[in-house]
Amino acid sequence: MKWIVRPIAVTAMLAMAGFFCGQARATELEPQEFVAAPPGTTVFLGYALYANHDQFVPVAGPSVKDGTNLDLELGIARLAHYFNIGKTLALVEVLQPFGSLNNARLGGQRLNSSSGLGDTILAAAVWPINDVQKQTYFGVTLYATLPTGAYDKTRVVNLGNHRVALDPQIALSQGIGKKWSVDLTADLIFYSANTEAGLGGGQRLSQSETMQFQAFLNRKFAHGFTLSAGYQGMRGGKQRLDGVDNGNRTHFDEARLVASKFITPRVQLMGEVNHQFDVRGGFSQNVGVLVRTLYVF
């Protein structure tokens, strides 16, 4: 039956051109990101990420493993500034992804690579609750992903998504004593249509909303070292190409392990390893590695 499964999976992959790396990473938070900084603080963050995907999992039918691969090599430059609106803490930030998608194969069929800039993300946040003494931080953020990334309608694999996405997000960070804390976030992501989708362009790719949930349990140690165990889950995101369900979804669970350390009062280094499971309707990430540097001005 492989000769039947592979063409179906390849067709699904061709239909998902322009939608792979943008939104999932745009709103993926790291531990304690909603522990608010004082107003007037500016923070620069630099990310380097590598992810290997070793199978394609359709919504129905067996996974396509043989001859399937996709490597994501992504950098993100992020600049954030905290300020007050009256007595409420707020933040504005910009994120610029860049990088490449390489070694793309599906069922033995070699696909193109893609490199350059990803879609630019603008964000604004407010903290209705910013209680340092109780270690309680509750924030609301709106992310806007703009269609500025590399996109070629004649290519199957693209860094850019060629559409707008809006993502309202709520987040709670709560300290528990002097050493423990938890982070909880929830999103609902909305997508505009990509009207240059499909092999060769000219088709309309629409997508239903995606729900995203994230959680971390954090443990502080001496000398500015923190260890975190986390979970990320995405649900929904049914895609339609010219009104027909193409079988692609944003459905996966991800286990995450993160270590971070302030090496000076202004500089933090962080590393993460993660693995996806229960993937449906897309490439399955076998292993992901992320390194982040944070500098406080």
Sequence and secondary structure as in RCSB ss.txt:
>XXXX:A:sequence
MKWIVRPIAVTAMLAMAGFFCGQARATELEPQEFVAAPPGTTVFLGYALYANHDQFVPVAGPSVKDGTNLDLELG
IARLAHYFNIGKTLALVEVLQPFGSLNNARLGGQRLNSSSGLGDTILAAAVWPINDVQKQTYFGVTLYATLPTGA
YDKTRVVNLGNHRVALDPQIALSQGIGKKWSVDLTADLIFYSANTEAGLGGGQRLSQSETMQFQAFLNRKFAHGF
TLSAGYQGMRGGKQRLDGVDNGNRTHFDEARLVASKFITPRVQLMGEVNHQFDVRGGFSQNVGVLVRTLYVF
>XXXX:A:secstr
 HHHHHHHHHHHHHHTTT SSHHHHHT   TTTTS   TT EEEEEEEEEEEEEEEE SSS  B TT EEEEEEE
EEEEEEEEEETTEEEEEEEEEEEEEEEEEEETTEE   EEEE   EEEEEEEEEEETTTTEEEEEEEEEE S S 
  TT S  S  SS EEEEEEEEEEEETTTEEEEEEEEEEEE  EEEESTTS EEEEE  EEEEEEEEEEE GGGE
EEEEEEEEEEE  EEETTEE S   EEEEEEEEEEEESSSSEEEEEEEEEEEEEESEEEEEEEEEEEEEEE 
